[in-house]
Amino acid sequence: MTNKSHFPIVGIIGGSQIARMLIEAATRLNIDIKILCKDSQESAALIANSVSVGDTNNYAELTKFALDTEVITFDAYEFSLENLKKLEEQGQLFRPSLSTIENLQDTNFIRQSLLDAGLVVKDDEVKFVRELSLQVARSPHGQSVVYPVSQIKRIDGVLDEVITPAPNLSDNYASELQSIALQISELFKIVGIFSVEFIDTGNNEFFISQIKLGPTNSGHWTIDGATTSQFENHLRAILDLPLGSPNLVAPFTVMVNVLGGQYLDMYKPFLHCMAHDPELRIHLYGKKVKEGRKVGHVNISGDDVVDLLERAHHAADYLTGRITE
């Protein structure tokens, strides 16, 4: 049996698909994961070796969960900081730090900090033609890597598709947006992976619209489209390990979300999509299917964006039952 005693243990608060994909990345790094979640049937709990089911805002349960962890990170950021601060005062390490989380929950603080740094943020009146996004990973000692810029599309406020790299974006402007994202990582001293979203006015003007901590849906393309996924680089960053390359493995990668539809049992449509297009990379989260609920995503890489979009959307539509052939 392999001795893993010298490898770190990472705690994750929360048990949704983000934690699930962090667990998948951790296996490649020989890192153990513990999760604290509210339900044993949550996405990550179904594959985790160590699961604590309990109240993520209960101090006693948090204290017990934190034992033996090198660092604790987060599946999502919707929780009370009060009890976590008590643990931090006793020496528990959180990454990103609780102060970073608190600051980035304050929209006024974010806006003023960005303006003070000379960075332009979205005005409610700004009209735009598309949204862009990119991921940055930063470690405690300051090593950073930045991913290519993606074009993202939402339908009714829900992320639908991601194209990486963003079509019709010059290298100069892509580099400018990457530079801004790196500035943000230093400005807020973020440790781990995070995303910056921009709006593109279509007139070579770009405005910061949102900063999101942790692995995000817009970065799921990295699992199959980058040398190192956002999930692996998040783990590397929070443990202060050397960061992996964010480089593309193909000219383009497209990601399309899969929302719950008419198929409660998605196994047969899953098999159909695998047989229909063997180059697809289908990621299902093990979640109970509900109408409109995010239950997976499809990645596909190649050199023809139009073809990739058609194939990824065809698979997503088949998985949800919108089409049957």
SULDATA-V152436 format. One record per pair of residues at least 24 apart in sequence whose ideal C-beta (glycine too) atoms are under 6 Angstrom apart, sorted by the first residue. I is the first residue (numbers start at 1). GAP is how many residues later the second one is. D is the distance in whole Angstrom. If there is no record, write none. Layout:
i/gap/d
I/GAP/D
I/GAP/D
This chain:
i/gap/d
7/24/6
8/62/4
8/231/6
9/59/5
9/60/5
9/61/6
10/61/6
11/58/4
11/61/4
12/61/6
12/63/6
13/43/5
13/61/5
14/61/3
14/62/5
15/27/4
15/29/4
15/30/5
16/27/5
16/59/5
17/26/5
17/268/4
18/57/5
18/197/5
19/25/4
19/56/4
20/24/4
21/210/5
22/209/5
23/24/6
23/25/6
25/204/6
25/206/4
25/207/4
25/210/6
26/209/6
36/29/5
43/242/5
43/243/5
43/244/5
46/240/5
59/24/4
66/26/5
71/24/5
71/167/5
73/165/5
77/24/6
95/96/5
95/97/5
95/143/4
96/94/6
96/95/5
96/96/5
96/117/6
100/88/6
100/90/6
117/70/6
120/87/5
121/87/5
122/77/6
122/85/4
122/87/4
126/81/6
128/71/4
128/72/6
128/73/5
129/71/6
129/73/4
130/70/5
131/68/6
132/34/6
132/66/4
132/68/6
133/62/6
133/64/5
133/85/4
134/47/6
135/58/6
135/60/5
135/84/4
135/95/5
136/45/5
136/49/5
137/56/5
137/96/4
137/100/5
137/106/5
138/47/4
138/52/6
139/98/5
139/101/5
140/51/5
140/100/5
143/100/5
144/38/6
144/41/6
145/98/5
145/101/5
146/32/5
146/35/6
146/36/6
147/99/4
149/25/5
149/28/5
152/66/5
159/58/5
159/98/6
160/97/6
161/95/5
162/56/6
162/59/5
162/93/4
163/91/6
164/57/5
164/61/6
164/89/5
167/138/6
192/42/5
192/45/5
192/46/5
193/37/5
193/40/6
193/41/4
220/35/5
220/77/5
221/32/5
221/34/4
221/78/6
224/57/4
224/75/4
225/28/3
225/76/5
250/51/4
251/52/4
252/53/5
253/48/4
254/46/6
254/54/4
254/55/6
254/58/5
255/42/6
255/44/5
256/42/5
256/56/4
256/57/6
256/60/5
257/37/6
257/40/5
258/37/6
258/38/4
258/39/6
258/58/5
258/61/5
259/33/5
259/35/6
259/61/6
260/29/4
260/30/5
260/31/5
260/33/4
260/35/5
261/59/3
261/60/4
262/59/4
263/58/5
264/25/5
269/49/6
269/50/5
273/42/5
273/45/6
277/34/6
280/35/5
